[in-house]
Amino acid sequence: MEESFGNTRALKIEDYDNYQLVNTQHGKIYVQAVVVATNTPFNDKVVIHTKQAAYRTYVIGVRIPKESMPAILMWDNGNPYFYIRLELTDPKRDHDILIVGGRDHKVGQDSHPEHRYDEIEQWVRERFPMAQSVEYRWSGEIMERVDGPAFLGRNPLDSDNVYVITGDSGNGMTHCTLGGMIVTDLLLGRPNPWTSMYDPARKVIHGFTEFVTEQANTLSQYSDWVEGGEVGSISHIGKGEGAIVQDGAGLP
Ligand SMILES: Cc1cc2nc3c(=O)[nH]c(=O)nc-3n(C[C@H](O)[C@H](O)[C@H](O)COP(=O)(O)OP(=O)(O)OC[C@H]3O[C@@H](n4cnc5c(N)ncnc54)[C@H](O)[C@@H]3O)c2cc1C
């Protein structure tokens, strides 16, 4: 029987004969195949996470007078880098929104990132004199894989009917489209010329040095799992802050 399960959190995916059993907050679903497209796959505990790293990027939306800039898609590839977009609002309104992002950092490696919004704003004001008030600020996570293409296809070390779409970097629009095409073909047993290039099980050859560096960097931030947490108890966590407190012994 077909049923819709929108707005439902999947908690666990497990083999059930030739099916996959998806345990959700609203009950169990038995399916012939699962495609995990959750930005980074929540079902995969190891393989994919050794091949990509999560970075947080920061964005502001600044009001500018209408027609003061052409509709652009632009990057500053310096270090740090910035990306720029223009949101054209309703023609009846007197302003558009200049969207500028950047100042990325590895997830979990900056406890006080608020200054990053100010740095983006300063960068904007130095280059765009028409910039007015900052209307929006937000941040999101981007999955940076170590060797180039995204991971679109069968989940490594899993059953053949479990697929992932991840490792988009900043090209989610392209990769999600490609991912839909590749996974559809895999499901239907149709040949697809891109399958091997985007295979999540591919060996990391190009970018091997970056791979080792990323993993060493990522693992170092979890040292408190074996060393006893960042703070001794919850009472040591300041207002508006977060920290890892070890509850019990050993690895989670
Ligand atoms: C600031 C910023 C700017 C970007 N700019 C660009 C750009 O200009 N061009 C571009 O191509 N890409 C851009 N990207 C990247 C792009 O947005 C992402 O790669 C893309 O949105 C990823 O799509 P997705 O569907 O895989 O994941 P998401 O859009 O993250 O969607 C995943 C969905 O899965 C749901 N989910 C998660 N866990 C579960 C669970 N356990 N059960 C059920 N549902 C779950 C989430 O609620 C969410 O709805 C940008 C990203 C950021 C953060």
The ligand as an ORCA input file, in Angstrom:
! r2SCAN-3c Opt
* xyz 0 1
  C      24.543     29.228      2.677
  C      24.533     28.215      1.586
  C      24.634     28.628      0.263
  C      24.592     27.699     -0.777
  N      24.639     28.147     -2.072
  C      24.508     27.260     -3.073
  C      24.452     27.703     -4.433
  O      24.530     28.893     -4.724
  N      24.311     26.781     -5.403
  C      24.213     25.453     -5.121
  O      24.095     24.635     -6.037
  N      24.260     24.986     -3.848
  C      24.395     25.853     -2.811
  N      24.450     25.411     -1.529
  C      24.430     23.967     -1.279
  C      23.021     23.428     -1.365
  O      22.133     24.285     -0.668
  C      22.995     22.042     -0.707
  O      24.014     21.245     -1.258
  C      21.664     21.388     -0.975
  O      20.627     22.133     -0.388
  C      21.651     19.991     -0.391
  O      20.404     19.455     -0.707
  P      19.890     18.148     -0.015
  O      18.477     17.952     -0.487
  O      20.873     17.035     -0.246
  O      19.937     18.452      1.538
  P      19.069     19.499      2.353
  O      18.629     20.653      1.516
  O      19.863     19.765      3.602
  O      17.764     18.664      2.692
  C      17.856     17.517      3.533
  C      16.475     17.262      4.085
  O      16.518     16.049      4.809
  C      15.761     16.240      6.007
  N      16.269     15.263      7.002
  C      17.463     15.269      7.647
  N      17.544     14.216      8.467
  C      16.379     13.536      8.334
  C      15.859     12.351      8.946
  N      16.549     11.648      9.857
  N      14.599     11.949      8.580
  C      13.879     12.644      7.654
  N      14.322     13.763      7.055
  C      15.555     14.204      7.403
  C      16.009     17.676      6.414
  O      14.976     18.120      7.260
  C      15.988     18.361      5.051
  O      14.685     18.723      4.671
  C      24.483     26.323     -0.472
  C      24.396     25.897      0.870
  C      24.427     26.835      1.884
  C      24.307     26.350      3.320
*
